[in-house]
């Protein structure tokens, strides 16, 4: 029997097998095996999973920061901004109802909106959108002693000597859906309405409304320089006076953004009775919740200023430099 044939029958047994690592495991431990003993998992390229995950989290955070920065950039905001509405044909809102005016003679203030909103036309009440600040402004400024809901708009003339009307009768979701020519064409009827009821103040709710009315008043004044019918101004004397009045607009940005008491007054024909002979014009910011240029507190301040003026007698209000415009109930044409 040869040595080779008998060598396989023998096995070397040391005193303690625990001190000897099997031959098959005598390879130097790799970083992966050491990590396994330390309960650390390795994933590819001998990089611990914990390190790899941490790196991914850092990269993810950086990506989120980059995304947030991009989202906050002006260009991104412009791209995400909701597009503005354009002109809408009256047939689009033909299914909605008109909103009734609430007027009577000798009111302290008549509030004038540009046209009824969609929700106002649906409910039949002025400033009915719950995001509109109009009724809150009336209450917070002291023009009403209680916070009225839109459903009680009809009670304003009797309870608080206040009125409600609009330049344009037809409703729309946004004022931008009206055309300039449509608003301009509605001015004569509006002026006749004011001449009929003769409130002490007309308050335009929104600078945009006043801009349209102001341009119409100028055009009427200029076109009637050589005529005695319709609307009559004071010519060059009135224009010079306008320049010296705070808030007077000449088409500049400052003029368009003027708020508060305006440098115009409507003069009504003298009649027997106790009807007011003059109507002052006042402008407050739009009370729509979509208009964020003016804070809620700013809107209340302008309503409060109007309340203080409405409580004063006409003789106390400074009218020097105001352009007087005589309004008759016929002959107005723009």
C-alpha positions in Angstrom: 0.0 0.0 0.0 1.5 3.3 -1.1 1.8 6.4 1.1 -0.6 8.4 -1.2 -3.4 5.9 -0.8 -3.1 5.9 3.0 -2.6 9.7 3.6 -6.2 10.4 3.1 -7.2 8.2 6.0 -5.3 10.3 8.5 -6.5 13.7 9.9 -4.5 16.1 12.0 -6.2 16.9 15.2 -4.8 19.7 17.4 -5.4 19.9 21.1 -8.0 22.6 20.7 -9.8 22.9 17.5 -11.3 26.2 18.6 -7.8 27.8 18.2 -7.5 26.8 14.6 -9.3 28.4 11.8 -10.3 26.0 9.0 -8.1 26.0 6.0 -11.0 27.1 3.8 -11.5 30.2 6.0 -7.8 31.2 6.3 -8.2 33.9 3.7 -7.6 37.3 5.0 -10.9 38.8 6.0 -12.1 41.3 3.4 -13.7 44.6 4.4 -17.0 43.1 3.6 -16.6 40.3 6.2 -15.3 42.7 8.8 -18.3 44.9 8.2 -20.6 41.9 8.6 -19.1 41.3 12.0 -19.9 44.9 12.9 -23.5 44.6 11.5 -22.7 46.9 8.6 -24.0 46.1 5.2 -21.9 46.7 2.1 -23.4 47.6 -1.3 -21.1 47.6 -4.2 -17.7 49.2 -4.5 -16.9 48.3 -0.9 -18.9 51.4 0.3 -21.0 50.8 3.5 -24.7 51.1 2.8 -25.1 53.6 5.7 -22.6 55.9 4.0 -24.2 55.4 0.6 -27.7 56.1 2.0 -26.5 59.2 3.8 -24.9 60.4 0.6 -28.1 59.9 -1.3 -30.1 61.8 1.4 -27.6 64.7 1.1 -27.9 64.7 -2.7 -31.7 64.5 -2.4 -31.8 67.5 0.1 -29.6 69.5 -2.3 -32.0 68.7 -5.1 -34.9 69.8 -3.1 -33.2 73.0 -2.2 -32.4 73.6 -5.9 -36.0 72.9 -6.8 -37.3 75.2 -4.0 -35.0 77.9 -5.2 -36.2 77.5 -8.8 -39.8 77.4 -7.7 -39.3 80.6 -5.8 -37.6 82.4 -8.7 -39.6 85.2 -10.4 -39.4 83.4 -13.7 -40.9 80.2 -12.2 -43.7 82.2 -10.5 -44.5 83.9 -13.8 -44.7 80.5 -15.5 -47.0 79.1 -12.8 -49.2 82.2 -12.6 -52.8 81.7 -13.6 -53.5 83.4 -16.9 -55.7 86.5 -16.8 -59.1 86.4 -18.3 -60.0 88.3 -21.4 -63.2 89.8 -22.7 -66.2 87.5 -22.3 -69.3 87.9 -24.5 -72.4 88.7 -22.6 -73.9 85.4 -23.7 -71.4 83.6 -21.5 -73.2 84.8 -18.4 -76.6 85.2 -19.8 -78.0 82.6 -17.4 -77.2 84.8 -14.4 -79.5 87.4 -13.0 -78.9 91.2 -12.7 -78.3 92.6 -9.2 -80.8 95.2 -8.0 -79.7 98.7 -7.0 -80.5 99.9 -3.5 -80.9 103.7 -3.8 -83.0 106.5 -2.4 -82.7 110.3 -2.3 -80.2 112.1 -0.2 -78.1 109.1 0.9 -74.9 109.9 2.7 -72.9 107.5 0.5 -73.6 105.4 -2.6 -71.0 102.6 -3.0 -70.4 101.9 -6.7 -68.8 98.6 -8.0 -67.7 98.0 -11.5 -70.2 95.2 -12.1 -71.7 92.2 -10.2 -69.4 89.2 -9.7 -70.5 85.7 -10.5 -71.6 84.8 -6.9 -73.4 88.1 -6.5 -75.4 87.4 -9.7 -76.1 83.8 -8.5 -77.4 84.9 -5.0 -78.8 88.3 -6.1 -76.8 90.2 -3.5 -74.0 92.7 -3.7 -70.4 91.7 -2.7 -71.6 88.1 -2.0 -68.3 86.3 -2.4 -67.2 85.2 1.1 -63.6 86.3 0.3 -64.8 89.9 -0.4 -64.0 92.4 2.4 -66.7 94.9 1.7 -69.1 94.0 4.5 -66.2 93.7 7.0 -64.9 97.1 6.0 -68.3 98.7 6.5 -68.5 97.2 10.0 -64.9 97.7 11.1 -64.9 101.4 9.9 -68.1 102.2 11.8 -70.3 102.8 8.7 -72.5 100.1 10.0 -73.1 99.2 13.7 -73.4 95.4 13.0 -71.7 93.1 10.6 -74.3 92.6 7.9 -74.4 89.5 5.6 -74.8 90.1 1.9 -78.4 88.9 2.1 -79.3 92.1 4.0 -77.9 94.5 1.4 -81.4 95.8 0.8 -81.5 97.2 4.4 -78.6 99.7 3.9 -80.6 102.7 2.7 -83.2 102.6 5.6 -80.8 101.5 8.4 -77.6 103.4 7.6 -78.5 105.8 4.8 -76.1 104.0 2.4 -76.7 102.8 -1.1 -75.4 100.3 -3.6 -75.0 100.3 -7.4 -72.7 99.3 -10.3 -71.3 101.0 -13.4 -72.1 98.0 -15.6 -75.2 95.9 -14.9 -74.2 92.6 -16.5 -72.3 90.1 -14.3 -69.0 88.4 -15.0 -66.5 86.3 -13.0 -63.8 89.1 -13.3 -63.9 92.7 -14.3 -61.3 92.0 -17.0 -64.1 90.2 -18.9 -65.7 93.6 -19.6 -64.5 95.8 -22.5 -63.3 99.4 -22.0 -65.9 100.6 -24.5 -68.7 98.8 -22.6 -67.7 100.5 -19.3 -67.3 103.8 -21.0 -70.8 103.5 -22.6 -72.3 102.9 -19.1 -71.0 106.2 -17.6 -73.9 108.5 -18.9 -76.6 106.3 -17.4 -74.6 106.1 -14.1 -74.3 109.9 -14.0 -78.1 110.3 -14.6 -78.7 107.9 -11.7 -76.5 110.0 -9.4 -78.2 113.2 -10.5 -81.6 111.6 -9.8 -80.9 110.5 -6.3 -78.2 113.1 -5.3 -76.1 111.4 -2.6 -73.6 113.4 -0.7 -70.8 111.0 -1.7 -70.2 108.4 -4.3 -67.6 105.9 -3.3 -66.0 103.9 -6.1 -64.9 100.5 -4.8 -61.6 100.0 -6.8 -59.1 102.2 -8.5 -59.9 100.7 -11.8 -63.5 101.9 -11.7 -62.4 105.4 -10.9 -59.9 105.4 -13.8 -62.7 104.7 -16.2 -65.0 107.3 -14.7 -62.3 109.9 -14.5 -61.4 109.6 -18.2 -65.1 109.8 -19.1 -65.5 113.0 -17.0 -62.6 114.6 -18.7 -63.8 113.7 -22.2 -67.3 115.0 -21.4 -65.8 118.2 -20.0 -63.6 118.8 -23.0 -66.4 118.0 -25.5 -68.8 120.4 -23.8 -66.4 123.4 -23.6 -68.3 125.1 -26.4 -71.7 123.7 -25.5 -74.2 124.6 -22.8 -76.0 121.2 -22.8 -75.0 118.0 -21.2 -72.0 118.2 -18.9 -70.1 121.5 -18.4 -66.8 122.1 -16.8 -64.8 125.2 -16.0 -62.4 125.1 -18.9 -58.9 126.2 -18.4 -59.6 127.5 -15.0 -60.7 124.0 -13.9 -57.7 122.4 -15.4 -55.4 124.8 -13.6 -57.2 124.1 -10.3 -56.9 120.3 -10.9 -53.1 120.6 -11.0 -53.0 122.1 -7.5 -55.2 119.5 -5.9 -53.6 116.5 -4.1 -54.6 113.3 -5.7 -55.6 114.9 -9.0 -54.7 112.6 -11.9 -53.4 113.5 -15.3 -53.0 110.0 -16.7 -49.8 109.4 -14.8 -49.3 106.5 -12.4 -49.8 108.7 -9.4 -53.1 110.0 -10.7 -54.4 106.5 -11.5 -53.4 105.2 -8.1 -55.0 108.1 -6.2 -57.3 107.1 -3.3 -59.5 109.0 -1.0 -61.4 112.3 -1.8 -61.0 113.2 -5.4 -60.6 116.7 -6.9 -64.0 116.6 -8.6 -67.6 117.4 -7.5 -70.8 116.9 -9.3 -73.1 119.9 -9.1 -76.8 119.3 -9.5 -79.3 121.9 -10.9 -80.9 123.8 -8.1 -84.4 122.6 -7.3 -87.0 123.2 -4.6 -86.7 120.9 -1.7 -83.9 119.6 0.4 -82.0 117.5 -2.1 -78.2 117.8 -2.0 -76.8 120.3 -4.5 -73.3 118.7 -4.7 -71.9 115.1 -4.7 -68.3 114.5 -3.8 -66.3 111.6 -5.2 -64.3 109.2 -3.1 -62.2 106.1 -4.0 -61.3 103.1 -1.8 -59.2 100.1 -2.8 -61.0 97.1 -4.2 -62.4 94.9 -1.5 -62.0 91.8 -3.6 -60.0 89.0 -1.8 -58.0 88.6 -5.0 -56.6 92.1 -4.7 -53.6 91.9 -2.4 -51.9 95.1 -3.2 -53.6 96.8 -0.2 -53.8 95.0 3.2 -57.1 94.6 5.0 -56.2 97.2 7.5 -55.4 99.7 4.7 -58.9 99.2 3.3 -60.5 99.8 6.6 -58.6 103.0 7.0 -60.0 104.4 3.8 -63.5 103.4 4.8 -63.0 105.1 8.1 -61.8 108.3 6.3 -65.0 108.2 4.3 -67.1 107.8 7.4 -65.5 110.9 9.0 -66.1 112.9 5.8 -69.7 111.8 5.6 -70.4 113.0 9.1 -69.2 116.5 8.3 -71.5 119.2 6.8 -70.7 120.2 3.3 -69.6 123.6 4.4 -66.7 122.2 6.4 -65.2 120.0 3.6 -62.4 121.8 1.7 -63.5 122.1 -1.9 -61.0 124.7 -3.1 -59.5 123.6 -6.3 -62.1 121.0 -7.1 -63.4 120.9 -10.6 -67.2 121.5 -10.5 -69.1 119.4 -13.1 -72.8 120.2 -13.7 -74.7 117.1 -14.4 -78.1 117.2 -16.1 -80.4 114.2 -16.6 -80.3 114.5 -20.4 -77.9 115.2 -23.2 -75.0 113.1 -21.9 -73.0 111.5 -24.7 -69.5 110.0 -24.6 
